[in-house]
Amino acid sequence: MTKLTREIIGRSAIGVLGVALLYGGFVCLRTGWEIDRDPGAGGTHRRSIRRQTSGLPYAAGVVLLVFGVPLTVAAVVPTHVFERFIGPPNQTTLHDNDYDGRRWY
């Protein structure tokens, strides 16, 4: 498999996952909105309970959107642009340090 083929497969997988998370986030937000707009609930007591129950779909939708947006951007934007957005790595690895043959333990 060539490098280009691996890149296309990887970006496609990230794109599918990102779009699925975005779709799930929008569905959760729409569900929370429909719970808030339920015309069948009457009375002040039911209204306060309904407001409390719509928080979970809103929270789940926001979490899914927060994870879905970067994945979708990573699938669409060229690699060098996304690397500049993330920034350079700040951890050193074993290959950056001289290894003298002793174990760390």
N, C-alpha and C positions, 0 to 999 in steps of 0.2 A: 504494500500500500504506500502510495507516495505521500509526501508531506501535505500537499494540497488536498488530497482526498481525506486525510485525517482531520485537517482543519475544517473542511466542509461538514464532515460528519459531526465533529465536536460542536461547531457553531449551530448546526441544525438541532442537535439535542438540547443545547442551552436555550435556543430560541423556542423550541416546543415547550420546555419546562417553564420558561418565563411567561409565555403567552397563556399557558394553563393556569399559572398563579395569578396573572392579571385577570383572567376570566373568572376564576374563583373569587377573587377580591371584589370584582364588580357585582357578582351574584350575591355575595354576602351583604354588601352595602345596599343593594336593591331590596333584599329581604328585610333588613333592618328598617329601611324606609317604608316598606309595605306594612310592617308591624306597627310603626308609628301612625300610619295613615288609615288604620283599620276602622271603618265606620261602624262596625257592629258592636264595638265596645262602648258601653254607656256608663255613666256615673264617674265620679271623681276617683273612687277607690280603684276601679279597674283601669282608669287612665294612668294612675301612678304605678300600678303593677306592670302595665304594658310598657311604660317608659323604661322601667328597670329591665325588662326582658329584651328590649331592642338593643341594649348595649353590647351584648355578646356578638351578634352578627356584625355590628359596626366595628368592634375591636378586631374580630377575625378578618374582616375585609381590609382593614388598614394594615394588619400584619402581612396578609397575602400580597397586598400592593407594594409594601415596603420591600419585600423579598423579590417580587416579580419584576419591578422596574429595573434594578441593576442587571438582572439576568437578561432581560430583553435588550437593554442597551449594550451589554457585552456581546450579544449575538449579532447586533447590527453594526456597531461602530468598529472601525479598524483597530487592530490589536495595539498599535503604537499609541493611538489616541487614548484608549482605555487604560493603558499602562501609565500614561502621564496623569490621568485622572486619579488613579489609585495612589500613585507615588512609588518611590523606590522601596525595596524591601529594607527593613531595619534590623533584621536578625542575621547574625553570621552563622554560617553552616560549617560543618566539619571540613569541607573542601576549601574554605577560606582560611582556616587556621592550619598551622603546622602540626602534624600528627606524629608523635614520637613513639608510637607503638604501645604505650601504656593505656590501660583501661581507665575509664572515669570512675569506676567503683573500687 
